[in-house]
Amino acid sequence: MELFQDICLIIVGFIALYFGAEWLVKGASEIAIKMGISPLVVGLTVVAFGTSTPELLVCLEANADGHPDVALGNIIGSNICNIALILGIAAVMKPIEIHRQIIRREMPILIAVTMGFIGMLWNGSVSQIEGGVLFLCVVTYVVVSIVQSRKEQGRDDYGEFSAGEVAAVQQSGAKKSAISVVFILVGLGVLKFGSEWLVEGGENVATAMGIEEAIIALFLFAFGTSLPELATSIVAVRKGEGDIITGNAIGSCIFNILAVIGITAMVKPIAQGEIELLDKMVMLGVTVGIFFFMWSRMRLNRIEGVILLVGYAVYCVVRYNIG
């Protein structure tokens, strides 16, 4: 009976994380559009950070409760999931055209950030000072993105917002802005409770079934907290918005390491326990691999999507067997 209750707690936690992130992204995006922030910045910062908020709250909750493997496993697993699973599914559904800036700036940043994160874990933990460095990097990233956005010419697509919706938001009054703020606050509140339920249920299930916390975090939590990215990507595929798919996935990976790990480690150092070298190398491998897939033809085709999905499946099987 208790196991059933814990599974229900996990399911409800996932649902709360999904809707909380959706409301947060909606409110934050509308505020960003109202303030005249460029589409690129909205996609790579506001939306990316919004869809990374479930990871942040799960990591803070888990690390504070003395479960650092859940925090590290959630981020490493989420980044692998964002690239191999989400981009793989999107590419299989429809080949994705890649924006040149993703190749020139975002991917080199993600590769450098991933290597730096792995380097920090070399001594077995991420200290508060290292967390501060990561957080400083994300602040710099956002500031530089905003400065560069002012130099951009023309209009891009504001993600899931149509031209009519963008115009309506830009012309709206204080009441609409107040509603957007309410969406942000309610979204954050729902995310907080969702993360608590997910961590509590996951810990209990792992203990009852004798499964390592690292395995639960690398797969179950990682997939659950990546649901916002998956939902956004499916919508974007249907609309033929390749920039939204890649920008959201890559931007979320950057924020997962810089913001989520940075903030979590600043609150309390994150110790590495049962996270294997394989997990870190797979995260780095899929990051470098997707860069070459994108760079070769400036697109992700269906064959490359299948390769990503098969690779993710193989990793899941191998990691579970050695775990």
C-alpha positions as CSV (number, residue, x, y, z in Angstrom):
1,M,0.0,0.0,0.0
2,E,2.8,2.4,0.9
3,L,4.6,1.6,-2.4
4,F,1.4,2.5,-4.3
5,Q,1.1,5.8,-2.4
6,D,4.7,6.6,-3.2
7,I,4.2,5.9,-6.9
8,C,1.1,8.1,-6.9
9,L,3.2,10.8,-5.2
10,I,5.8,10.5,-8.1
11,I,3.1,10.8,-10.7
12,V,1.4,13.8,-9.0
13,G,4.9,15.3,-8.7
14,F,5.6,14.9,-12.4
15,I,2.2,16.5,-13.3
16,A,2.8,19.4,-10.9
17,L,6.3,20.0,-12.4
18,Y,4.9,19.9,-15.9
19,F,2.1,22.4,-15.4
20,G,4.2,24.6,-13.0
21,A,6.9,25.0,-15.7
22,E,4.3,25.7,-18.4
23,W,2.7,28.5,-16.3
24,L,6.1,29.9,-15.3
25,V,7.3,30.0,-19.0
26,K,4.1,31.5,-20.1
27,G,4.2,34.3,-17.6
28,A,7.9,35.0,-18.0
29,S,7.7,35.0,-21.8
30,E,4.8,37.4,-21.8
31,I,6.7,39.8,-19.4
32,A,9.8,39.5,-21.6
33,I,7.8,40.3,-24.8
34,K,6.2,43.2,-23.0
35,M,9.6,44.6,-22.0
36,G,10.8,44.3,-25.6
37,I,13.4,41.6,-25.1
38,S,14.4,39.9,-28.3
39,P,13.0,36.5,-29.4
40,L,16.5,35.0,-29.2
41,V,16.9,36.0,-25.6
42,V,13.4,34.8,-24.8
43,G,14.2,31.4,-26.2
44,L,17.7,30.9,-24.9
45,T,17.3,32.5,-21.4
46,V,13.7,33.0,-20.2
47,V,12.2,29.8,-21.7
48,A,15.4,27.8,-21.1
49,F,15.6,28.8,-17.5
50,G,11.9,28.3,-17.0
51,T,12.0,24.8,-18.3
52,S,15.1,24.2,-16.1
53,T,13.2,25.3,-13.0
54,P,12.0,21.7,-12.2
55,E,15.6,20.5,-12.2
56,L,16.6,23.4,-9.9
57,L,13.9,22.7,-7.3
58,V,14.5,18.9,-7.3
59,C,18.2,19.5,-6.9
60,L,17.8,21.9,-4.1
61,E,15.3,19.7,-2.3
62,A,17.4,16.5,-2.8
63,N,20.8,18.0,-1.8
64,A,19.3,19.7,1.2
65,D,17.9,16.4,2.4
66,G,21.3,14.7,2.1
67,H,20.8,13.0,-1.3
68,P,23.5,14.6,-3.5
69,D,23.4,11.8,-6.1
70,V,19.8,12.7,-6.8
71,A,20.9,16.3,-7.5
72,L,23.9,15.3,-9.8
73,G,22.1,12.5,-11.4
74,N,19.1,14.7,-12.2
75,I,21.3,17.2,-14.1
76,I,23.5,14.8,-15.8
77,G,20.5,12.6,-16.8
78,S,18.5,15.7,-17.9
79,N,21.3,16.9,-20.2
80,I,21.6,13.5,-21.8
81,C,17.9,13.3,-22.1
82,N,17.6,16.8,-23.6
83,I,20.1,16.0,-26.3
84,A,19.7,12.3,-27.1
85,L,16.1,11.7,-26.3
86,I,14.3,15.0,-27.0
87,L,16.3,16.1,-30.0
88,G,16.3,12.5,-31.2
89,I,12.5,12.3,-31.1
90,A,12.2,15.8,-32.7
91,A,14.5,14.9,-35.6
92,V,12.8,11.6,-36.2
93,M,9.4,13.4,-36.4
94,K,10.8,15.9,-38.8
95,P,14.3,17.0,-39.9
96,I,15.4,20.1,-37.9
97,E,17.1,23.1,-39.6
98,I,19.8,24.5,-37.3
99,H,20.3,28.3,-36.7
100,R,23.9,29.4,-37.4
101,Q,24.2,31.0,-34.0
102,I,23.5,27.7,-32.3
103,I,26.7,26.3,-34.0
104,R,28.8,29.4,-33.6
105,R,28.0,30.3,-30.0
106,E,25.7,28.1,-27.9
107,M,27.2,24.7,-28.7
108,P,30.8,25.8,-28.0
109,I,29.6,27.3,-24.7
110,L,27.7,24.1,-23.8
111,I,30.8,22.0,-24.6
112,A,33.1,24.2,-22.5
113,V,30.6,24.3,-19.6
114,T,30.2,20.5,-19.7
115,M,33.9,20.0,-19.6
116,G,34.3,22.5,-16.8
117,F,31.5,20.8,-14.8
118,I,33.2,17.4,-15.2
119,G,36.5,18.9,-14.2
120,M,34.9,20.3,-11.0
121,L,33.7,16.8,-10.1
122,W,37.2,15.4,-10.5
123,N,37.8,15.7,-6.7
124,G,34.4,14.2,-5.9
125,S,32.3,17.3,-5.2
126,V,31.2,20.8,-6.4
127,S,32.2,23.3,-3.7
128,Q,30.3,26.5,-2.8
129,I,33.1,28.5,-4.5
130,E,32.7,26.5,-7.6
131,G,29.0,26.9,-7.5
132,G,29.5,30.7,-7.2
133,V,31.8,30.6,-10.3
134,L,29.1,28.7,-12.3
135,F,26.4,31.2,-11.2
136,L,28.6,34.1,-12.2
137,C,29.0,32.5,-15.6
138,V,25.2,32.2,-16.1
139,V,24.8,35.9,-15.1
140,T,27.5,36.8,-17.7
141,Y,25.8,34.6,-20.3
142,V,22.4,36.3,-19.8
143,V,23.9,39.8,-19.9
144,V,25.9,39.1,-23.0
145,S,22.9,37.6,-24.7
146,I,20.8,40.7,-23.9
147,V,23.6,43.0,-25.2
148,Q,23.9,41.0,-28.4
149,S,20.2,40.9,-28.9
150,R,20.2,44.7,-29.2
151,K,22.4,44.4,-32.3
152,E,20.1,42.0,-34.0
153,Q,18.1,43.1,-37.0
154,G,14.6,42.0,-38.0
155,R,12.2,39.7,-36.1
156,D,12.3,36.1,-35.3
157,D,9.6,33.9,-33.9
158,Y,8.6,34.2,-30.3
159,G,8.4,30.4,-29.8
160,E,4.8,29.3,-29.3
161,F,3.5,32.8,-29.6
162,S,1.9,33.8,-32.9
163,A,2.4,37.2,-34.5
164,G,-1.1,38.2,-33.3
165,E,-0.4,37.0,-29.7
166,V,2.9,38.9,-29.6
167,A,1.1,42.1,-30.8
168,A,-1.6,41.6,-28.2
169,V,0.9,41.2,-25.4
170,Q,2.9,44.2,-26.5
171,Q,-0.2,46.4,-26.6
172,S,-1.7,45.1,-23.4
173,G,-2.0,47.2,-20.3
174,A,-1.2,46.7,-16.6
175,K,-3.9,44.1,-16.0
176,K,-2.3,41.7,-18.5
177,S,1.1,42.2,-16.9
178,A,-0.4,41.5,-13.5
179,I,-1.9,38.3,-14.8
180,S,1.5,37.3,-16.2
181,V,3.1,37.9,-12.8
182,V,0.4,35.7,-11.2
183,F,1.2,32.9,-13.7
184,I,4.9,33.2,-12.6
185,L,4.1,33.1,-8.9
186,V,1.6,30.2,-9.2
187,G,4.0,28.3,-11.5
188,L,6.8,28.6,-8.9
189,G,4.5,27.5,-6.1
190,V,3.3,24.4,-8.0
191,L,6.9,23.6,-9.0
192,K,8.0,23.8,-5.3
193,F,5.4,21.3,-4.2
194,G,5.9,19.1,-7.2
195,S,9.6,18.8,-6.6
196,E,9.0,17.9,-2.9
197,W,6.5,15.1,-3.9
198,L,8.7,13.8,-6.6
199,V,11.9,13.6,-4.4
200,E,10.0,12.0,-1.5
201,G,8.2,9.4,-3.6
202,G,11.3,8.6,-5.6
203,E,13.5,8.1,-2.5
204,N,10.9,5.8,-0.9
205,V,10.5,3.7,-4.1
206,A,14.3,3.4,-4.6
207,T,14.7,2.3,-1.0
208,A,11.8,-0.2,-1.2
209,M,13.0,-1.8,-4.4
210,G,16.7,-1.7,-3.6
211,I,17.5,0.6,-6.6
212,E,20.4,3.1,-6.3
213,E,19.3,6.7,-6.0
214,A,21.7,7.6,-8.8
215,I,19.8,5.3,-11.2
216,I,16.4,6.8,-10.2
217,A,17.8,10.3,-10.7
218,L,19.6,9.6,-14.0
219,F,16.5,8.2,-15.6
220,L,13.2,8.7,-13.8
221,F,13.8,12.1,-12.4
222,A,15.7,13.2,-15.5
223,F,12.9,12.3,-17.8
224,G,10.3,13.8,-15.5
225,T,12.0,17.1,-15.1
226,S,12.6,17.2,-18.9
227,L,8.9,17.0,-19.7
228,P,8.6,20.8,-20.3
229,E,11.4,20.6,-22.9
230,L,9.8,17.6,-24.5
231,A,6.4,19.2,-24.7
232,T,7.9,22.4,-26.1
233,S,9.8,20.4,-28.7
234,I,6.8,18.5,-29.9
235,V,4.7,21.7,-30.3
236,A,7.7,23.3,-32.2
237,V,8.0,20.3,-34.5
238,R,4.4,20.6,-35.5
239,K,4.9,24.2,-36.3
240,G,8.2,23.6,-38.1
241,E,10.2,25.8,-35.7
242,G,13.6,24.2,-35.6
243,D,15.2,27.1,-33.8
244,I,12.8,26.8,-30.9
245,I,13.6,23.0,-30.6
246,T,17.4,23.3,-30.6
247,G,17.5,26.6,-28.7
248,N,15.3,25.3,-25.9
249,A,17.2,22.0,-25.6
250,I,20.7,23.5,-25.8
251,G,19.8,26.5,-23.7
252,S,18.3,24.3,-21.0
253,C,21.5,22.2,-20.9
254,I,23.5,25.3,-20.3
255,F,21.2,26.5,-17.6
256,N,21.1,23.1,-15.9
257,I,24.8,23.2,-15.3
258,L,25.5,26.9,-14.7
259,A,22.3,27.9,-12.9
260,V,21.0,24.7,-11.3
261,I,24.3,23.2,-10.2
262,G,25.6,26.7,-9.4
263,I,22.8,27.7,-7.2
264,T,22.5,24.3,-5.5
265,A,26.2,24.1,-4.7
266,M,26.1,27.7,-3.4
267,V,23.5,26.7,-0.9
268,K,25.3,23.4,0.0
269,P,28.3,21.7,-1.5
270,I,27.3,18.7,-3.8
271,A,29.2,15.5,-3.0
272,Q,29.6,12.9,-5.7
273,G,28.6,9.4,-4.6
274,E,27.4,6.7,-7.0
275,I,27.6,8.8,-10.2
276,E,29.9,6.9,-12.5
277,L,32.5,8.1,-14.9
278,L,30.4,6.5,-17.6
279,D,27.5,9.0,-16.8
280,K,29.8,12.0,-17.2
281,M,31.5,10.7,-20.3
282,V,28.1,10.0,-22.0
283,M,26.9,13.5,-21.2
284,L,30.1,14.9,-22.8
285,G,29.9,12.4,-25.7
286,V,26.3,13.3,-26.7
287,T,27.1,17.0,-26.3
288,V,30.1,16.8,-28.7
289,G,28.3,14.3,-31.0
290,I,25.3,16.6,-31.4
291,F,27.6,19.5,-32.3
292,F,29.1,17.5,-35.2
293,F,25.7,16.3,-36.3
294,M,24.5,20.0,-36.4
295,W,27.7,21.3,-37.9
296,S,27.9,18.8,-40.8
297,R,24.8,19.9,-42.7
298,M,23.4,22.6,-40.5
299,R,20.5,20.3,-39.7
300,L,19.5,17.1,-37.8
301,N,18.0,14.5,-40.1
302,R,15.9,11.4,-39.3
303,I,18.9,9.0,-39.4
304,E,20.8,11.1,-36.9
305,G,17.7,11.2,-34.8
306,V,17.5,7.4,-34.8
307,I,21.2,7.2,-33.9
308,L,20.6,9.5,-30.9
309,L,17.6,7.4,-29.7
310,V,19.4,4.1,-30.1
311,G,22.4,5.5,-28.3
312,Y,20.2,6.7,-25.4
313,A,18.5,3.2,-25.2
314,V,21.9,1.5,-25.1
315,Y,23.1,3.8,-22.4
316,C,20.0,3.1,-20.3
317,V,20.5,-0.7,-20.6
318,V,24.2,-0.6,-19.9
319,R,23.9,1.8,-17.0
320,Y,21.1,-0.1,-15.3
321,N,23.0,-3.4,-15.6
322,I,26.2,-2.0,-14.1
323,G,24.3,0.0,-11.5
